Amino acid sequence: MALRSFCKLIAAGCAALTLSGAVFAGAAAPRRVVAQQVSPSAWFVQGDAALGTPANRNFISNAGFVVTPAGVVVIDALGSPQLARELLDEIARVTPRPVTHVVVTHYHADHIYGLQEFRKRGARIVAHRAALEYIHSDTAASRLRASRADLAPWIDERTELVVPDQWIDGPGELVVGGTRLLLQPVGPAHTPEDLVVLLASEGVLFAGDMVFRGRIPFVGQADSRQWIAALDTLLKMEPQVVVPGHGPLSTTAREDLRLTRDYLAYLRETMGKAAKEMEPFDEAYARADWSRFEHLPLFRAANRMNAYNTYLLMERQVP
């Protein structure tokens, strides 16, 4: 139990990494929330490939939405109430129809701090039941407290953790205005509650943080073995377009899914070998060849922590 608690502490610390002092004179203007069309019915907005800061307003993740004849289904709610309001404004520019549902791919802060704005507009929040433990955990509460300090004024005392209106426990469909969306649980992987959304009629997969495109994934407390298996499941869906949780739209789904998969597999290979041979982590990390991945954004910020968490995981998993 001591090791498990320590792992959770490390993961929480990594998830809470921010650069709260990074507001410099002459800094570039923050990225705007701008809807990009993906298919006839689907759209998405793209956040920065960065850690959350006051300067970027915690706009570091993606969100999507699907317009149906009866309303709009949103996938993820972005990292602050202000960003959610801007997303709602973008949706209103695309269609006058109301948002009926928000599907949460997982309960990491950069995807859920905007939920309260959608609830105010009458949207129904849908998530996988495995998120319930996290929502009521000390980790979630401490993460919110840290965000109120580190990401002010975008996260403040009025920002809340929103409990879903509808839990799902297995694969299902959400049908709005005759448009069918497959809700497919794929966790525990990146998180216990991982959920992807497939608009099969248009070949669009909203992958959440199962896919990080063009940047290093945040591994945290992920079960990387299950994550790799889940990516194989996504490949079998054969989407034409993937909206990742982070990074630009993918029209080369197989290639981009493999990048995340290969990174996780390399972590497991190198750290698993070190754990099995009881090699100290620092020595194993220094010896590993990171050249395939070190050019990617956030490598320096995330890779060492990803490797360390994987090392601890492999200590428990290797025979």
N, C-alpha and C positions, 0 to 999 in steps of 0.2 A: 504493500500500500504506500510506503514511503516513496518508492520509485515512481509509482503512478502519479502521486501528488506532485512530485518534482517535475514530471513530464508535463502535467497540466499547467504548472506555473511557467515553465519555459515557453509552452505554446501560447499561453495567454500573453506573455511578454512580447513574443514575436508579433502576435496579432495586434497588439496595442502600439506597435512602433509608429511614431509619427515624427514629423519634423516641425514641431510647433513654432520654432523660431524662424522658419524659412520664409519670411515676408521681407523681401529686400527691395530697396529702391531700384527702379528700373526693371523689376521682374516682369516677365511676360504676363499679359492679361490671362485670367483663368479661362479654361475651355468652356465654351457655351454648350448648353444642352440643346442639341440640334438633331431632329429626327431624320434618319436616313432610311429610304425605302429598301426593303429586302426582297419582297415579292408582291404580287397584287394586293395582298391583305396585311402583310407584316412589315413592321418598322423596328428600328432600334436606335438607341443613343449610346455613344461611346465615351467612356471616361479616360482619364490620363493613365499612362503606364507609370505609376508613381506611388509612393506612400501617401497616405492622407495627411494634408496640412491645411492650416487656415488659408494659405494662398490658393490652393486648388479646391477649397471648399469641400473636401472629401469626395470629390467627383473622380473616383478612381476605378469604378466598376461600370459595367454596361447594364442596360435595362431594355426590354422590348415591349412591343404591344401588337395585338392583332385586332383589326377592325372587322366587325361582323355586322350583319343587318340589324341586330338587336342591341348592339353595344360593343364596348372595347374590353378586351382582356389584356391586362398588363402582366409582364413577367419581371419581377423584382422592382424595388421601389427606390433605389439609389441611397446615397449615404447621408442625407440630411433632409429635414422638412423643406428647406428652401429649394433644393434640387428637385424634390418631388413636385413642388408647385410649378417649377419650370417645365418639368416633364408633362404635367397636366396641361400647361399652356401649349406645348408642342402638339399634344394629342388634339387639343381644340382647334389648332390650325389645320390638322389633317381631316377631322370629322367633328360634327356637332354632337355625335352620339355619346352617351355617358359611359364612364368606366363602370362596368358591372362587377368585375373580379380582378383581384391581384393574386397571382400564383407566385409563391416564394420558393426559389430554388434551394435556398439554405439560409440559415440565420446568422451569417456573418454581418458585422456592423455596416460595412459599406454597401450592403444590399437591402438593408431593412429599416434604417433610421428615417426613411421617408414614408413608412406605412401609414402613420397617423393622418397624413394629409389625404390619402385615398379613403380611409375610413370616414373622415369628415364629409367626403362627397358621396357616401353611401355604398362604396365598393365592398364586396365580400372578400375577405382574406382567406386564402387556401394554402395549406402547407402540410408537409408530412409529419405525422404524429411523433416521430423520433426527435423533433425539435423541442418537445415539451420540457424535457429535462433541462436543456440548456436555458430556455427562457426563464425558468425559475431558479437558476443556479447563481451562486455567488460570483462565478466568472462573468456572467452576463451583466450583473449589477456593477461589478468593479470596472468592467469594460466601458459601460455607459458613463460612470463617474470620471474615468480617465478621459473619455472623449469630450465630456463637458469642459474639462480643463484644457485639453490639448487642441481641440478643434473649435473653440469659441471664436466667433459668435454663432457659428453654423449649428453647433450642437450645444444646447443649453438646458436649463432646468425644466423647460417645457417639452423637451424631447423625451419620448416614451418608448418603452418596449411594448409592441403591440402583439397581443395573443390572437391567433387566427380565429376566424368564425367557423371554419370547416377544416377538419383533419382528414387526411387520407392515410390509409394503412397499406395500400398495395396499388397496383396499376389500375387506372381508371380513365374515364373520359369526362371532359368538360365540354358541354355542347351549348353554345350561345348563338342564337339566330341561325341555327342550322349548320354552323361551323363547328367541326369536331377537333378538339385538341386532346391528344394523348398525354396523360400525366403518368410518367414512368419513374418510380423510385429506383435509384441506382446506388444508394448507400447501404451500409456505411462505407464511405470512400473518402472524399475530401472532408465531409462531415457525416454524422450518422443519418442526417435527414435529407441527403442529396436527392434532388428531383429534377428531371429534365422534361421539357415540353416540346412535343412534336406536332407541327401542323403538316400532317402527312399529305394533304391534298396539294400543297405547294412546295413540299420537300424542304421545309425549314425546321431546323432543330435549335431550340433555345437550350444551350448546354449548361448554363450556370458556370460554376467554377470547376466543373469537370474538365473544362478546356480553358487554358490560358494561351492566348495566341500572341507570339512575338515578345514574350517576357517570361521570366522565371516564375513558376507557380509558387504559391504559398502552401507549404505542406502541413505545417502545424502538427496537430494530433491525428493527421490522416492515417487511415489504414491503406498504405500504398499498394499492398497486394490486391485488396478489393478494388482500389481505384483503377489499377491496370485492367482488372477483369471487367469493370464497368465501361472502360473505354472500348474494350472489345465488343461489348454489347452495343455501344453507340455506333461503332463501325458497321455492325450488322443492320442497323436501321437505314443505312445508305442514304443519308441526307444529301441534298444538292447544295445546301447552304447551312452553315453553322454560325449561330450568334454565340460567341464565347462569353464567359463571365467577365473576361478582361481582354482587351486588345481588339483589333479590327475584325470586321466581318470576314468569314472564311468561305471562299468558293472552291477551295481545295481541301475538302473535309478530311480525306484520308491522310493527307500529308500533315495537316495541322493536329489532328488527333494523335498521330504517331509521335509528333514532337513532344507533347506532354507525356505520352506513354514511355518514350525512350528516356526522358529525363528521370522519371520515377524509377524505371528499371535500372538505370545506371546508379542511382542512389542506393538501391537495394543491393546491387551487385558489389559495389565497392565497400559500403558500410557493413553489409552482411559478411563479407570475407573478413573484414577487420574484427567484427564482433566474434565471429567463430574462432578466430585465431587469438583472441584476447589482445589484439593490438590496441594501444591507446588511441583515443579518437584523434588527438592533435597530429599524431604521426600519420594516421590513415588519411586524414584530410589533406595534409601537405603532400602526400605521395600520389593522390588521385589526379588524374588528368582531366581537368575541367575545360579544356580548350574548345570543345564543341558547344559549350553553353555560356562561357564567360563573357561573350559579346552581347548577350541579351540584357535588356533593361532589368534592373533590380537584382542582378546577379550578386553584386557586392552586399546589398542590403539583406538578401534572403538566403543565399545559397548555404552559407556556413550553418545557419540555424536549421535549414532543411536537412542538411547532412547529419547534424547532431541528433535531431529528433528521429531520423531514420536509423541512426546507430543504436539509439536506445530501444527503438522498436525491434530491430533485428536481434538485439540481445535476448529479447523475449521469444522471438520466433524461430531462431536457428536451433537445431537439435543439439 
